[in-house]
Amino acid sequence: YIMHECDEITFDNKPRGPDDGVVNTYPHAQKIRAAFTHAFGRIHGLGSAPWHKSEVSEKWLGNPSVSDVMSTYMMSLHRRKVRAGETSTSARAITPTILSKLYDHNTEPKNWDV
């Protein structure tokens, strides 16, 4: 899914065409992976251990989104995005002013309706 949404190449290693839709950013790919990690880990109860095959039972255990293959793919995607000119975005700290504005906005009854 991440490859389909965020990568410039297709599953058969060909460049995506103009009709293949919008290619999302690396931060978007990180958010998708975080959602998968949460879903597999918490909702499906697979935890946070890396995906691996048990030597004893020969069953697959752990969280697929935390696998070595997934980590390698994400590093590769990041490297290709940077080479293509995508700039990395850094998180910024929330200042007291921003917190105050958030509080003011969220305590106004007119903002409570969905």
N, C-alpha and C positions, 0 to 999 in steps of 0.2 A: 504494500500500500504506500509506503514512504517513497519507494522508487517511482511509482506511478504518479504521485502527487508532486514530488520535489526534484526529481533527477532529470538531467538533460538527455539521458540515454534510456533506451527501452530495454526490456528483458533480453532481447537478442543482440544487445550491444550496438544498436544503431541510433543515430541522433533522432530526437523527437522532431516531428514536423510541425508546421504552423497550425495544423488542424487538431493537434493533440491536446490543446488547452493550455491554460496558464501553468507555468512551472513555479512552484512556491519556493520560498527562501529556506536556508538552513535552519534558522530559528523555528520556522514552521515544522520542519522535520523533527527537531528536538521535542517540540510540543506533542507531535503525534506519538513519538516513541515514549514520552513520559505518560501519555494516556494509556498506551498499550501496557507499559510496566505496571501502572496502577491497576488496570483491569485484570491482567493475568495474576498479579500478586495479591491484590486485596479481594476483588470480586470473585475470582475463580479459585482463590486460596492456594496459589502456587508459590507464594513467598518471593523472596528477593535473591535466592540462590541462582547462579548461572544455569542455563539450560544444559543438561548433560545426560548421557546414557549411563544408567546404573550398571556397574560391573557385576553386581549380585543378581538383580532381577532382570537385567537387560531392558528395563523400561526407561522411557524418557522422563526426567524429573527436572524441577526448577522452572524458572521463568524464561520463556523463549526470547523476550525482548532484552534480556540481560546476557544473551549468548555471546561467545567470542565472535561469531560470524556477524552478528548485528553490530557489535562494537567496531569491528573492522570496517564494515560498510559505512557506518556513520562517520568515521575518521576519513575515509576515502571521499565520501560526499562533501564533507567540509573542505577538504583540500581542493576538490574540483570546483566548488563554488567560489572559493577565494581566487583560484586561478582565472576564473571567468569574470572576476571583477566585483563579486559581491563583497560588500564590506561587513565586517563583524560588528554586531551591536553589543554593547556592554550594558549590564544592568546598572541602574543608578540608584543611589540611596534615596530613601524617602525622608524628606526634610520635615521639621516641625510645621512649616508653613503648608506643605502639601497635606499632611495629616489633618491640620486644622480645616482646610478647605474640604477634604473628604468628610470629616465629621459634620461640618455645617451643611453640606449637601445632603447627607444621609439622614439628618434629623429634621429636615423640612418635610412636613406631611404631603406637600404637593409632589414630592419625588417618590412617594411610596406606591403609587399605582403603577401596575405593570402595563 
